[in-house]
Protein backbone atom coordinates (compact mmCIF):
# COMPACT_ATOMS: atom_id res chain seq x y z
CA UNK A 1 0.00 0.00 0.00
CA UNK A 2 1.40 3.38 -0.93
CA UNK A 3 1.14 6.08 1.70
CA UNK A 4 1.18 9.83 1.13
CA UNK A 5 4.72 10.85 0.34
CA UNK A 6 5.46 7.58 -1.44
CA UNK A 7 6.05 5.36 1.59
CA UNK A 8 4.87 1.78 1.33
CA UNK A 9 3.67 -0.37 4.20
CA UNK A 10 4.93 -3.81 5.11
CA UNK A 11 3.64 -6.04 7.90
CA UNK A 12 6.53 -7.94 9.47
CA UNK A 13 5.97 -11.04 11.58
CA UNK A 14 7.99 -12.47 14.46
CA UNK A 15 9.60 -15.20 12.34
CA UNK A 16 11.10 -12.63 10.00
CA UNK A 17 12.34 -10.44 12.85
CA UNK A 18 13.87 -13.37 14.71
CA UNK A 19 15.66 -14.55 11.58
CA UNK A 20 16.88 -11.00 10.97
CA UNK A 21 18.07 -10.42 14.55
CA UNK A 22 19.74 -13.83 14.82
CA UNK A 23 21.44 -13.31 11.45
CA UNK A 24 19.95 -16.41 9.92
CA UNK A 25 20.61 -17.20 6.23
CA UNK A 26 17.84 -14.87 5.01
CA UNK A 27 18.97 -11.92 7.17
CA UNK A 28 20.48 -9.94 4.30
CA UNK A 29 17.32 -10.26 2.20
CA UNK A 30 15.16 -9.42 5.20
CA UNK A 31 17.22 -6.27 5.84
CA UNK A 32 16.80 -5.22 2.22
CA UNK A 33 13.02 -5.69 2.38
CA UNK A 34 12.55 -4.08 5.80
CA UNK A 35 14.81 -1.09 5.41
CA UNK A 36 14.18 0.02 1.87
CA UNK A 37 14.05 3.81 1.85
CA UNK A 38 10.29 4.11 1.44
CA UNK A 39 9.10 1.22 3.64
CA UNK A 40 7.10 1.69 6.84
CA UNK A 41 7.03 -1.40 9.05
CA UNK A 42 3.88 -2.48 10.89
CA UNK A 43 3.09 -5.31 13.31
CA UNK A 44 0.42 -6.22 15.84
CA UNK A 45 1.34 -5.60 19.50
CA UNK A 46 1.59 -9.37 19.81
CA UNK A 47 5.05 -9.24 18.23
CA UNK A 48 6.60 -8.05 21.51
CA UNK A 49 5.48 -11.15 23.38
CA UNK A 50 6.39 -13.51 20.55
CA UNK A 51 9.88 -12.11 20.16
CA UNK A 52 10.59 -12.09 23.89
CA UNK A 53 9.38 -15.69 24.22
CA UNK A 54 11.79 -16.82 21.51
CA UNK A 55 14.72 -14.91 23.00
CA UNK A 56 13.96 -16.38 26.43
CA UNK A 57 13.80 -19.89 24.97
CA UNK A 58 17.11 -19.38 23.14
CA UNK A 59 18.74 -18.07 26.30
CA UNK A 60 17.44 -20.93 28.46
CA UNK A 61 18.54 -23.55 25.92
CA UNK A 62 22.02 -22.07 25.71
CA UNK A 63 21.69 -20.97 22.07
CA UNK A 64 22.19 -17.39 23.29
CA UNK A 65 24.07 -16.06 26.26
CA UNK A 66 22.32 -13.64 28.61
CA UNK A 67 24.27 -10.64 27.31
CA UNK A 68 23.46 -11.46 23.67
CA UNK A 69 19.78 -12.00 24.48
CA UNK A 70 19.72 -8.60 26.22
CA UNK A 71 21.35 -6.98 23.19
CA UNK A 72 18.88 -8.56 20.78
CA UNK A 73 15.82 -7.50 22.75
CA UNK A 74 17.18 -3.96 22.83
CA UNK A 75 17.91 -4.10 19.08
CA UNK A 76 14.31 -5.16 18.55
CA UNK A 77 13.00 -2.33 20.71
CA UNK A 78 14.87 0.18 18.53
CA UNK A 79 13.40 -1.04 15.24
CA UNK A 80 11.06 1.49 13.60
CA UNK A 81 7.92 -0.66 13.74
CA UNK A 82 4.49 0.88 14.10
CA UNK A 83 2.62 -1.35 16.55
CA UNK A 84 -1.13 -1.91 16.25
CA UNK A 85 -3.65 -2.92 18.89
CA UNK A 86 -5.05 -6.45 18.76
CA UNK A 87 -8.72 -5.84 19.59
CA UNK A 88 -9.75 -4.33 16.23
CA UNK A 89 -8.72 -7.61 14.56
CA UNK A 90 -10.53 -9.94 16.96
CA UNK A 91 -13.42 -10.91 14.67
CA UNK A 92 -11.21 -11.54 11.64
CA UNK A 93 -8.77 -13.60 13.70
CA UNK A 94 -11.60 -15.78 14.98
CA UNK A 95 -13.02 -16.23 11.48
CA UNK A 96 -9.80 -17.82 10.14
CA UNK A 97 -8.96 -19.94 13.19
CA UNK A 98 -9.36 -23.19 11.23
CA UNK A 99 -6.95 -22.09 8.50
CA UNK A 100 -4.05 -20.48 10.39
CA UNK A 101 -3.03 -20.07 14.02
CA UNK A 102 -4.53 -17.29 16.10
CA UNK A 103 -1.16 -15.57 16.45
CA UNK A 104 -0.53 -15.71 12.70
CA UNK A 105 -4.05 -14.45 12.04
CA UNK A 106 -3.28 -11.18 13.81
CA UNK A 107 -0.52 -10.46 11.28
CA UNK A 108 -2.78 -11.46 8.41
CA UNK A 109 -5.67 -9.34 9.64
CA UNK A 110 -3.40 -6.32 10.03
CA UNK A 111 -2.00 -6.82 6.52
CA UNK A 112 -5.55 -7.03 5.16
CA UNK A 113 -6.63 -3.93 7.08
CA UNK A 114 -3.81 -1.70 5.82
CA UNK A 115 -3.52 -3.30 2.39
CA UNK A 116 0.08 -4.35 2.88
CA UNK A 117 2.05 -7.48 2.05
CA UNK A 118 3.34 -9.72 4.84
CA UNK A 119 7.02 -10.36 5.41
CA UNK A 120 7.42 -13.81 6.96
CA UNK A 121 9.93 -16.65 6.95
CA UNK A 122 7.32 -19.08 8.26
CA UNK A 123 6.66 -21.45 5.36
CA UNK A 124 3.60 -22.97 7.01
CA UNK A 125 2.03 -19.52 7.35
CA UNK A 126 2.87 -18.70 3.72
CA UNK A 127 1.10 -21.89 2.62
CA UNK A 128 -1.90 -21.04 4.82
CA UNK A 129 -2.11 -17.63 3.20
CA UNK A 130 -2.46 -19.26 -0.18
CA UNK A 131 -5.68 -20.86 1.10
CA UNK A 132 -7.00 -17.48 2.26
CA UNK A 133 -5.96 -15.61 -0.86
CA UNK A 134 -6.28 -12.19 0.78
CA UNK A 135 -2.68 -11.21 1.56
CA UNK A 136 0.46 -11.35 -0.51
CA UNK A 137 3.73 -12.58 0.97
CA UNK A 138 7.00 -10.81 0.26
CA UNK A 139 9.17 -13.00 -1.97
CA UNK A 140 12.66 -13.27 -0.46
CA UNK A 141 14.14 -15.10 -3.46
CA UNK A 142 17.16 -13.58 -5.18
GUDOMAR-227661 format. One record per residue: residue in three letters; x, y, z of N, C-alpha, C in turn. Coordinates in steps of 0.1 Angstrom, whole numbers, always signed. Layout:
{'ala' {X Y Z} {X Y Z} {X Y Z}}
...
//
This chain:
{'unk' {+8 -12 +0} {+0 +0 +0} {+9 +12 +0}}
{'unk' {+6 +22 -9} {+14 +34 -9} {+8 +44 +0}}
{'unk' {+16 +50 +8} {+11 +61 +17} {+15 +74 +11}}
{'unk' {+8 +85 +16} {+12 +98 +11} {+27 +100 +13}}
{'unk' {+33 +106 +3} {+47 +109 +3} {+55 +97 -2}}
{'unk' {+48 +87 -8} {+55 +76 -14} {+59 +64 -6}}
{'unk' {+56 +65 +7} {+60 +54 +16} {+51 +42 +14}}
{'unk' {+57 +30 +14} {+49 +18 +13} {+49 +11 +27}}
{'unk' {+38 +3 +29} {+37 -4 +42} {+40 -18 +40}}
{'unk' {+45 -24 +51} {+49 -38 +51} {+47 -43 +65}}
{'unk' {+39 -54 +66} {+36 -60 +79} {+47 -71 +81}}
{'unk' {+54 -70 +92} {+65 -79 +95} {+61 -88 +106}}
{'unk' {+63 -101 +105} {+60 -110 +116} {+72 -114 +124}}
{'unk' {+69 -121 +135} {+80 -125 +145} {+90 -134 +138}}
{'unk' {+86 -143 +130} {+96 -152 +123} {+106 -144 +115}}
{'unk' {+102 -134 +108} {+111 -126 +100} {+120 -118 +109}}
{'unk' {+115 -112 +120} {+123 -104 +128} {+133 -113 +136}}
{'unk' {+129 -125 +140} {+139 -134 +147} {+150 -138 +138}}
{'unk' {+146 -142 +125} {+157 -145 +116} {+166 -134 +113}}
{'unk' {+161 -122 +112} {+169 -110 +110} {+178 -107 +122}}
{'unk' {+173 -107 +134} {+181 -104 +145} {+191 -115 +148}}
{'unk' {+188 -127 +146} {+197 -138 +148} {+207 -141 +136}}
{'unk' {+206 -132 +126} {+214 -133 +115} {+214 -147 +108}}
{'unk' {+202 -152 +106} {+200 -164 +99} {+202 -162 +84}}
{'unk' {+202 -173 +76} {+206 -172 +62} {+199 -161 +54}}
{'unk' {+186 -159 +58} {+178 -149 +50} {+180 -134 +55}}
{'unk' {+189 -132 +65} {+190 -119 +72} {+193 -108 +62}}
{'unk' {+201 -110 +53} {+205 -99 +43} {+193 -96 +35}}
{'unk' {+185 -105 +30} {+173 -103 +22} {+162 -96 +30}}
{'unk' {+161 -100 +43} {+152 -94 +52} {+155 -79 +54}}
{'unk' {+168 -77 +57} {+172 -63 +58} {+168 -54 +46}}
{'unk' {+171 -60 +34} {+168 -52 +22} {+153 -49 +21}}
{'unk' {+145 -59 +24} {+130 -57 +24} {+125 -47 +35}}
{'unk' {+131 -49 +47} {+125 -41 +58} {+130 -26 +58}}
{'unk' {+142 -24 +53} {+148 -11 +54} {+150 -4 +41}}
{'unk' {+142 -8 +31} {+142 +0 +19} {+137 +14 +22}}
{'unk' {+142 +24 +15} {+140 +38 +18} {+126 +42 +21}}
{'unk' {+117 +36 +13} {+103 +41 +14} {+94 +32 +22}}
{'unk' {+99 +22 +29} {+91 +12 +36} {+88 +17 +51}}
{'unk' {+75 +15 +55} {+71 +17 +68} {+67 +3 +74}}
{'unk' {+73 -1 +85} {+70 -14 +90} {+59 -13 +100}}
{'unk' {+50 -24 +100} {+39 -25 +109} {+38 -39 +115}}
{'unk' {+33 -40 +127} {+31 -53 +133} {+20 -52 +144}}
{'unk' {+13 -63 +147} {+4 -62 +158} {+12 -62 +171}}
{'unk' {+7 -56 +182} {+13 -56 +195} {+19 -70 +199}}
{'unk' {+12 -80 +195} {+16 -94 +198} {+31 -97 +195}}
{'unk' {+37 -90 +186} {+50 -92 +182} {+60 -91 +194}}
{'unk' {+57 -82 +203} {+66 -80 +215} {+67 -94 +223}}
{'unk' {+55 -99 +226} {+55 -112 +234} {+61 -123 +226}}
{'unk' {+58 -124 +213} {+64 -135 +205} {+79 -134 +205}}
{'unk' {+84 -123 +202} {+99 -121 +202} {+105 -124 +215}}
{'unk' {+100 -119 +226} {+106 -121 +239} {+105 -136 +243}}
{'unk' {+95 -143 +239} {+94 -157 +242} {+105 -165 +235}}
{'unk' {+107 -161 +223} {+118 -168 +215} {+132 -165 +221}}
{'unk' {+134 -153 +224} {+147 -149 +230} {+149 -156 +243}}
{'unk' {+139 -157 +251} {+140 -164 +264} {+143 -179 +262}}
{'unk' {+136 -185 +253} {+138 -199 +250} {+152 -201 +245}}
{'unk' {+157 -193 +236} {+171 -194 +231} {+181 -192 +243}}
{'unk' {+178 -183 +252} {+187 -181 +263} {+187 -193 +272}}
{'unk' {+176 -198 +275} {+174 -209 +285} {+180 -222 +279}}
{'unk' {+180 -223 +266} {+185 -235 +259} {+200 -234 +257}}
{'unk' {+206 -223 +259} {+220 -221 +257} {+224 -216 +243}}
{'unk' {+214 -215 +234} {+217 -210 +221} {+222 -195 +221}}
{'unk' {+218 -188 +231} {+222 -174 +233} {+226 -172 +247}}
{'unk' {+237 -164 +249} {+241 -161 +263} {+232 -149 +267}}
{'unk' {+232 -147 +280} {+223 -136 +286} {+226 -123 +280}}
{'unk' {+239 -119 +279} {+243 -106 +273} {+238 -105 +259}}
{'unk' {+239 -115 +251} {+235 -115 +237} {+219 -114 +236}}
{'unk' {+212 -121 +244} {+198 -120 +245} {+193 -106 +249}}
{'unk' {+200 -100 +258} {+197 -86 +262} {+199 -76 +250}}
{'unk' {+210 -78 +243} {+214 -70 +232} {+203 -71 +221}}
{'unk' {+199 -83 +218} {+189 -86 +208} {+175 -80 +211}}
{'unk' {+171 -81 +224} {+158 -75 +228} {+159 -60 +227}}
{'unk' {+170 -54 +230} {+172 -40 +228} {+172 -36 +214}}
{'unk' {+179 -44 +205} {+179 -41 +191} {+165 -41 +185}}
{'unk' {+157 -51 +190} {+143 -52 +185} {+135 -39 +190}}
{'unk' {+137 -35 +202} {+130 -23 +207} {+133 -11 +199}}
{'unk' {+145 -10 +193} {+149 +2 +185} {+144 +2 +171}}
{'unk' {+139 -10 +166} {+134 -10 +152} {+122 -1 +150}}
{'unk' {+122 +5 +139} {+111 +15 +136} {+98 +8 +131}}
{'unk' {+91 +1 +141} {+79 -7 +137} {+67 +0 +144}}
{'unk' {+57 +3 +136} {+45 +9 +141} {+36 -3 +146}}
{'unk' {+34 -3 +159} {+26 -14 +166} {+11 -10 +165}}
{'unk' {+3 -21 +163} {-11 -19 +162} {-18 -28 +173}}
{'unk' {-29 -22 +179} {-37 -29 +189} {-43 -42 +183}}
{'unk' {-45 -52 +192} {-51 -64 +188} {-66 -64 +186}}
{'unk' {-73 -58 +195} {-87 -58 +196} {-94 -56 +183}}
{'unk' {-90 -46 +175} {-98 -43 +162} {-97 -55 +153}}
{'unk' {-89 -65 +155} {-87 -76 +146} {-94 -89 +151}}
{'unk' {-100 -88 +163} {-105 -99 +170} {-115 -108 +161}}
{'unk' {-124 -102 +155} {-134 -109 +147} {-128 -116 +135}}
{'unk' {-119 -109 +128} {-112 -115 +116} {-103 -127 +121}}
{'unk' {-96 -125 +132} {-88 -136 +137} {-96 -148 +140}}
{'unk' {-107 -146 +146} {-116 -158 +150} {-121 -165 +137}}
{'unk' {-124 -157 +127} {-130 -162 +115} {-121 -171 +107}}
{'unk' {-108 -170 +109} {-98 -178 +101} {-91 -188 +110}}
{'unk' {-96 -191 +122} {-90 -199 +132} {-87 -214 +127}}
{'unk' {-95 -218 +117} {-94 -232 +112} {-84 -233 +101}}
{'unk' {-79 -221 +96} {-69 -221 +85} {-55 -218 +89}}
{'unk' {-54 -209 +99} {-40 -205 +104} {-42 -203 +119}}
{'unk' {-30 -202 +126} {-30 -201 +140} {-36 -187 +144}}
{'unk' {-40 -186 +156} {-45 -173 +161} {-34 -162 +160}}
{'unk' {-22 -166 +165} {-12 -156 +164} {-9 -151 +150}}
{'unk' {-8 -161 +141} {-5 -157 +127} {-17 -149 +121}}
{'unk' {-29 -152 +126} {-41 -145 +120} {-40 -130 +124}}
{'unk' {-34 -126 +135} {-33 -112 +138} {-24 -105 +128}}
{'unk' {-14 -111 +123} {-5 -105 +113} {-13 -104 +100}}
{'unk' {-20 -114 +96} {-28 -115 +84} {-39 -104 +84}}
{'unk' {-46 -103 +95} {-57 -93 +96} {-51 -79 +95}}
{'unk' {-40 -76 +101} {-34 -63 +100} {-30 -60 +86}}
{'unk' {-24 -70 +79} {-20 -68 +65} {-32 -65 +57}}
{'unk' {-43 -73 +59} {-55 -70 +52} {-61 -56 +54}}
{'unk' {-61 -52 +67} {-66 -39 +71} {-59 -27 +65}}
{'unk' {-46 -28 +64} {-38 -17 +58} {-34 -19 +44}}
{'unk' {-38 -30 +38} {-35 -33 +24} {-21 -35 +21}}
{'unk' {-14 -42 +30} {+1 -43 +29} {+4 -58 +27}}
{'unk' {+16 -61 +21} {+21 -75 +21} {+26 -79 +34}}
{'unk' {+28 -92 +36} {+33 -97 +48} {+47 -102 +46}}
{'unk' {+57 -99 +55} {+70 -104 +54} {+71 -114 +65}}
{'unk' {+73 -127 +60} {+74 -138 +70} {+85 -148 +64}}
{'unk' {+91 -155 +73} {+99 -166 +70} {+93 -180 +74}}
{'unk' {+81 -179 +78} {+73 -191 +83} {+66 -197 +70}}
{'unk' {+72 -208 +66} {+67 -215 +54} {+52 -220 +56}}
{'unk' {+50 -225 +68} {+36 -230 +70} {+26 -218 +69}}
{'unk' {+29 -207 +75} {+20 -195 +73} {+19 -191 +59}}
{'unk' {+30 -191 +51} {+29 -187 +37} {+19 -196 +30}}
{'unk' {+20 -209 +33} {+11 -219 +26} {-4 -216 +31}}
{'unk' {-6 -213 +43} {-19 -210 +48} {-25 -198 +42}}
{'unk' {-16 -188 +39} {-21 -176 +32} {-26 -179 +18}}
{'unk' {-20 -189 +12} {-25 -193 -2} {-39 -197 -1}}
{'unk' {-43 -204 +9} {-57 -209 +11} {-66 -197 +13}}
{'unk' {-62 -187 +20} {-70 -175 +23} {-71 -166 +10}}
{'unk' {-60 -164 +4} {-60 -156 -9} {-62 -141 -7}}
{'unk' {-60 -136 +5} {-63 -122 +8} {-50 -113 +10}}
{'unk' {-39 -119 +12} {-27 -112 +16} {-15 -118 +7}}
{'unk' {-7 -109 +2} {+5 -113 -5} {+16 -114 +5}}
{'unk' {+25 -124 +1} {+37 -126 +10} {+49 -120 +2}}
{'unk' {+58 -113 +9} {+70 -108 +3} {+79 -120 -2}}
{'unk' {+83 -120 -14} {+92 -130 -20} {+106 -126 -16}}
{'unk' {+113 -135 -9} {+127 -133 -5} {+137 -139 -14}}
{'unk' {+132 -145 -25} {+141 -151 -35} {+151 -140 -41}}
{'unk' {+162 -145 -45} {+172 -136 -52} {+166 -129 -64}}
//
